[in-house]
Amino acid sequence: MVSVRRKHKLHAEHCSRVQSGKRVVESAKDTAGNITASTKAGMEKTKASVEEKVEKMRARDSEEKAEAGRRKEERKYEAEAEKEAAKERHAAEREDVRAGGAAGGVVAGYPAGQTPVASGGHAHAGGRGSTTGPVF
């Protein structure tokens, strides 16, 4: 027969492993989100550079070429700012989970019951690509 003290110890060890597993999962989600944000920023920067080249080819004078360069730098800055904002959101979500604040299915930055959809990041309630509803 297992003593009450031993049962409590086993329960504590189990809870510790569960919490550790949750931290690992959240860390993996955080890392995946940061990789996604970095990749998206890189794509936006590349797109800005290509668009600048096209605009410069179409430009008729040096002023239009300079404006194309300014637009490119602005787009690059916006992409970098969005990447950093995403990283900050991911870190805040991770801290929220560590503090025990995130409860089943809640995604920081979205209303309860809504999560970002893989195909565009728009708030969505249930359906394909959502973690809150049935998958058809």
Secondary structure, DSSP 8 states (H G I E B T S, - for coil): ---HHHHHHHHHHHHHHHHHHHHHHHHHHHHHHHHHHHHHHHHHHHHHHHHHHHHHHH-SSHHHHHHHHHHHHHHHHHHHHHHHHHHHHHHHHHHHHHTT---TT--TTS-TT-EE-TTT--EE-SSTT-SSS---
